Amino acid sequence: MLKMLNNPAAPPPVGYSHAVAATGIGSLLFVSGQVGVAADGTVPESVAEQTKLAFANIKAMLAQAGMDVTNIAKLTIYLTDPSHLGEFMMGAAGQMPAEPPAATLLIVKGLAAPNLLIEIEAIATR
């Protein structure tokens, strides 16, 4: 069971939880970094579309483990440019439950290929 926790002295921004307490853990799933690559190998140019595909890829891995986004305890998001944040937020809208998991967003110099603009990894439990 996951319980999202927030510091009452520092209200979180929308779509953010300060911490997640996982109790009664039966199994853990560690999802490697997922990027915005479609099944046919194509990579959209927009950060929003790459974000949607990365989340779709995460959801596919969760489904294989009998889980869904409500089982995600932690996300780590890598963006290649701080100016992509707004477009990332558009692509991420509606991807997570109302009480989102704990998350860290990092700006990195690059990913595995120059056309990849975002990568997301997840830790889930049930």
N, C-alpha and C positions, 0 to 999 in steps of 0.2 A: 504494500500500500504506500502511495506517495502522498505526502502532505507538503504543500507549498508554504514557505515561511517568508515573512517580510518584516523588516525592522520598522516598528511604528514611528521611530524618530526620523526615519529617512524613507518616506513613501517611494515605492518603485515607479519607474516610468511604465507606461502602458506596454503590455506584452513582456513583462520582465518579473521574475521572482528572485529574491535575494538568495534563497536556499531551498533545498528540497530534502525532506527527511524521508528515508525509505525504511519501512519496518516490515517484518515478516517476509523478507526477501526469499523467494524460491529459486529464482534464476536471474542471471544478469546477461545482457546482450551488449556487446561492444561493437558498434557499427563504424567501420573504417570510414575515412573521409569520402563523402559522396560529392560528385561534381555534376555540373549541368550538361551531361552528355545524354542524348536521346538513344533509344534502343538501336537506331540505325547508324549510330556513331556521329551524328551531326551535333554541333555545338552552336546554340543561338548566340547572336552578338550581344543581346541585352542582358544586363545583370538580373533584371526581374525574371526573365524567362529561364536563365540558368538556375536561379534560386528555386523556381517552381520545379524544375527537373531534379535538382538535388534533393528536394523534399520528397518528390515522387520516388526517387531511388531509395531514400531512407525508409519510406512507408512500405516499399516492396520487401526490404530486408526485415522490417518489423513483422510483416505478415507471415513471412517464412518461419518466424519464431513464435507465431500465435499471439502477436502483440499488435498494438496500434500506438498512435501518438500519445495517448494518455499514459502509456508506460514509460515514456522518456523522462529520465531524471535530470540529464545534463546534455547540453549542446555546446559544441565549440565551433564557431563560425570564423572562417578566414576570408577576408576580402583583400583584393590586390590594390585598392585605391580608396581613400577615405571619401572621395566624391561619389562613390557608388552606394553609400549608406542609404540614401533616400530610395533609390531604385531597389535595393535589397529589401527594404521595409515593404515596398509595394508587392514584391514577389512573395514575401513571407506572410503577408496578411492572410489570415484565415487558415494557415497551415498547422497551427498549434492549438491545443485546447484553451479555454478561457483562462484557466490557471496554468500559465506556461512553466516549462521546466527551468531550472537554473541554466544560465548561459554565459558564455564568454565570447566576445567578438574581438578578433585581432586583425590588424592591418599588416599584411605581409608583402614582401618585395615581389613574390611570384609564386606560382603553383607549378604543377608538373608539366604543363604546356602553356605557351603564351596566350592562347585564346581562352583559357580557363580563368574566370574572374572571381569565382567563389567556390569554396569547399566547406562542407558541413559534416562533422562527425557527431555521433550520439552514443549515449549510454542509457540503456533501458532496463527495467526490472519488472518482475511480476511475482 
